[in-house]
Amino acid sequence: MSVALFDLDGTIVKGQSQMLLLKYLAREGIIGKLLFIKVCLLFLAYKAGLLQSPESVMAYAYRHIVMGLSRGRMEYILGDFIDRVLRSRFSAPVVARVMRHIEDGDEVVLVTNVFEPLAKMVANKLAIRKVVATRMEMTGRVYTGNIEGKIVYGDNKAEVLRRHYNEEQLRGGCAYADHPSDRAVLEMVGTAFMVNAKKGRIEPYGSARIGNKGSK
């Protein structure tokens, strides 16, 4: 059994799942227009290179959106969002690759900067059993709005994976991603692929240039 690592945004999903979620929340009246605009401006600042990491954007958004939500309410909102918005944006060729790895008996892992409740629900839709994602702090069954530990982004994504797998397991595995921040992950496995979810393109790492910028 080999390890097969899959990123989410720009890899399995066409676009940025958390921005799509933000638009859904605004459209459904769950968040106000002012908060929506503020978070969008922060995200644009990150995409423009004014922020080195999306962590400050995520921290602000979670603090104002997630705080006080119960686990049950969160699951209801995310379930509706996935069914009505996100599922239609899954990249068919990448999902087919996920299914092939599962059929081959590989351990498929969703590795993403996206917050864990959303990542786990997406993984469940795709029969992916293991998720490594940004964790959210809870008090009892209620989210505090705080990020627990570091976000799963950049070099930290690789560091988290090393706590789950040894060097031999990683070198014997493969990874799929689309973003400059994922170089550390792509270079720690034996076989790596660059993905363009929108075009449904999967290419060996090194034959394609990494150029997309966005939250992972």
JOURUR-V164215 format. One record per pair of residues at least 24 apart in sequence whose ideal C-beta (glycine too) atoms are under 8 Angstrom apart, sorted by the first residue. I is the first residue (numbers start at 1). J is the second residue. If there is no record, write none. Layout:
# JOURUR-V164215
i->I j->J
i->I j->J
This chain:
# JOURUR-V164215
i->1 j->105
i->1 j->106
i->1 j->107
i->2 j->106
i->2 j->107
i->2 j->172
i->2 j->173
i->2 j->174
i->3 j->106
i->3 j->107
i->3 j->109
i->3 j->165
i->3 j->169
i->3 j->170
i->3 j->172
i->3 j->173
i->3 j->174
i->3 j->189
i->4 j->98
i->4 j->101
i->4 j->106
i->4 j->107
i->4 j->108
i->4 j->109
i->4 j->173
i->4 j->174
i->4 j->175
i->4 j->176
i->5 j->109
i->5 j->111
i->5 j->161
i->5 j->173
i->5 j->174
i->5 j->175
i->5 j->176
i->5 j->177
i->5 j->185
i->5 j->189
i->6 j->94
i->6 j->98
i->6 j->108
i->6 j->109
i->6 j->110
i->6 j->111
i->6 j->128
i->6 j->175
i->6 j->176
i->6 j->177
i->7 j->111
i->7 j->112
i->7 j->175
i->7 j->176
i->7 j->177
i->7 j->178
i->7 j->179
i->7 j->182
i->7 j->185
i->7 j->195
i->7 j->216
i->8 j->110
i->8 j->112
i->8 j->114
i->8 j->119
i->8 j->122
i->8 j->216
i->9 j->112
i->9 j->113
i->9 j->114
i->9 j->178
i->9 j->179
i->9 j->214
i->9 j->215
i->9 j->216
i->10 j->177
i->10 j->178
i->10 j->179
i->10 j->195
i->10 j->196
i->10 j->197
i->10 j->212
i->10 j->214
i->10 j->216
i->11 j->91
i->11 j->94
i->11 j->176
i->11 j->177
i->11 j->178
i->11 j->195
i->11 j->197
i->12 j->90
i->12 j->91
i->12 j->94
i->12 j->95
i->12 j->98
i->12 j->110
i->12 j->122
i->12 j->126
i->12 j->197
i->13 j->86
i->13 j->89
i->13 j->90
i->13 j->91
i->13 j->122
i->13 j->197
i->14 j->89
i->14 j->90
i->14 j->91
i->14 j->197
i->14 j->198
i->15 j->89
i->15 j->197
i->15 j->198
i->16 j->43
i->16 j->214
i->16 j->215
i->17 j->86
i->17 j->114
i->17 j->118
i->17 j->122
i->18 j->58
i->18 j->61
i->18 j->114
i->18 j->115
i->18 j->118
i->18 j->215
i->19 j->43
i->19 j->215
i->20 j->81
i->20 j->85
i->20 j->86
i->20 j->89
i->21 j->78
i->21 j->81
i->21 j->85
i->21 j->86
i->21 j->118
i->22 j->61
i->24 j->81
i->24 j->84
i->24 j->85
i->25 j->65
i->25 j->77
i->30 j->77
i->31 j->64
i->31 j->65
i->35 j->64
i->35 j->65
i->39 j->64
i->43 j->215
i->46 j->215
i->47 j->213
i->47 j->214
i->49 j->213
i->53 j->151
i->53 j->153
i->53 j->154
i->54 j->113
i->54 j->151
i->54 j->153
i->54 j->215
i->55 j->147
i->55 j->150
i->55 j->151
i->55 j->153
i->57 j->215
i->58 j->113
i->58 j->115
i->58 j->134
i->58 j->147
i->58 j->151
i->58 j->215
i->59 j->146
i->59 j->147
i->62 j->115
i->62 j->136
i->62 j->145
i->62 j->146
i->62 j->147
i->63 j->145
i->63 j->146
i->64 j->145
i->65 j->145
i->66 j->115
i->66 j->136
i->66 j->143
i->66 j->145
i->67 j->143
i->67 j->144
i->67 j->145
i->68 j->142
i->68 j->143
i->68 j->145
i->69 j->142
i->69 j->143
i->70 j->141
i->70 j->142
i->70 j->143
i->71 j->138
i->71 j->141
i->71 j->142
i->71 j->143
i->72 j->141
i->74 j->117
i->74 j->143
i->75 j->117
i->75 j->121
i->78 j->117
i->78 j->118
i->78 j->121
i->79 j->121
i->82 j->118
i->82 j->121
i->82 j->122
i->82 j->125
i->86 j->122
i->87 j->125
i->90 j->126
i->91 j->195
i->91 j->197
i->91 j->198
i->91 j->200
i->92 j->200
i->93 j->200
i->93 j->201
i->93 j->202
i->94 j->176
i->94 j->195
i->94 j->197
i->94 j->200
i->94 j->202
i->95 j->126
i->97 j->176
i->97 j->202
i->98 j->126
i->98 j->128
i->99 j->126
i->99 j->127
i->102 j->127
i->102 j->128
i->106 j->173
i->109 j->164
i->111 j->152
i->111 j->157
i->111 j->160
i->111 j->161
i->111 j->175
i->111 j->185
i->112 j->152
i->112 j->216
i->113 j->151
i->113 j->152
i->113 j->153
i->113 j->157
i->113 j->215
i->113 j->216
i->114 j->215
i->114 j->216
i->132 j->157
i->132 j->160
i->132 j->161
i->132 j->164
i->153 j->181
i->153 j->216
i->154 j->181
i->154 j->184
i->155 j->184
i->157 j->181
i->157 j->182
i->157 j->184
i->157 j->185
i->157 j->216
i->158 j->184
i->158 j->185
i->158 j->188
i->161 j->185
i->161 j->188
i->162 j->188
i->176 j->202
i->177 j->216
i->178 j->210
i->178 j->212
i->179 j->210
i->179 j->212
i->179 j->213
i->179 j->214
i->179 j->216
i->180 j->210
i->180 j->211
i->180 j->212
i->180 j->213
i->181 j->216
i->182 j->210
i->182 j->216
i->183 j->210
